[in-house]
Amino acid sequence: LMTHTGCDVVALDLSAPSLAYADARLERCLPHECRRRHNSLVADITNLADPPSHAAGAALLGTRFHLACCVGVLHHVPDPARTLRDLVKAYVLPGGLLQL
């Protein structure tokens, strides 16, 4: 996606080691101009719609995306329906897509 569209990517994960692994793979696989358009943030997806009290929430405050991908997460959260509603409301642009 990054190499074809020129988009910026923000990766969120509760696990810093998982993000570090993904970042290392990107470092090896993507051209430099794509890597600088990627940001990794440690965050709990169930708290993203709350007022930002953590760095990830503050960094994303007011940011909305054309595409949000939610992969391998919903079966880990206590209220998947609420999490999806909050994610779409807070971070997906009108007419944007949520990929599950």
N, C-alpha and C positions, 0 to 999 in steps of 0.2 A: 504494500500500500504506500509506504513512504517513498519508494523509489519511482513510483509512477504518477503520483498526484501532487507531490510537493507539500503534503500536509504535515502538520505538527502532531506529535503523538505524546500523550501523557499516560504512563503506565502506573496503576495503583495496585498495591498488594499489601497484605498484612505482614508478609514475611520479607524482611530486609535481605536475607540470604537468597530468596527466590528472585528478587529484583536484581541483586548483584550478579547472579548467574545469567539472567536475561541480558543485562547490560554488557557483560563480557561477550556473549554471543553476538550482540549487535556490533560491538567493537570489531569483531573479526569479519562480520558478514556485510555490513553496510558501508557505502562510501562515506567519507568524512562529512560531506555537506548534508547527508541524511542524519547522521548521528547527532549533530548539533541541534536538530529539530526534535529530539527525543528527551523527555523528562521522566524520571522515575520518582515516585513518592510512596513512602510507607504510610498506609492509611487503612482504616476500618470502613469498609463500604457501608456498613449499617449506620454510621454516624456522619456521613458526608452531607446530608441535608440539614443537619443541626447547625446552629451558629458556630463558626469555626473556632475551636479551642485548641487546635493542633496545627502544625505547619502545613500539612496537606490541604486541609480545609481553607486555611488562610490563602494559600497559593492559588487555589481554584475559585475563590470567592468571585462570583459574577461571571465566571467562564462557562460558556455553553458550547456544546460540540455538535457537529453534523452527524457524527457516528459515535456511539458508545458500544463497546463490546464487553459482554459480561460472560466470561468463560470459566466454568469449574468453580463457581462461587455460591450460587443460590442454595445448593443442598447443605451448605455450611451455616447459613444464617437462620436465626430463630423465626423470622417472619418474612419469607421470600416476597410475598405480594407487597407488603409495605416497603421493602427495600427497593423493589422495582419501581413502584410509584414515586418514591423519593428520588431515585436516580434519574428518572425521566423528568420529573418536575424541576429538579435543581440543575441538571447538566446536559439535557438534550434540547437542542434548538427546535422551535416549532417546525414541523416537517422533517425533522431529523430522524435517524434510525437508531434503534436499540437492537443489537445483534446478540442473541442468546445461544 
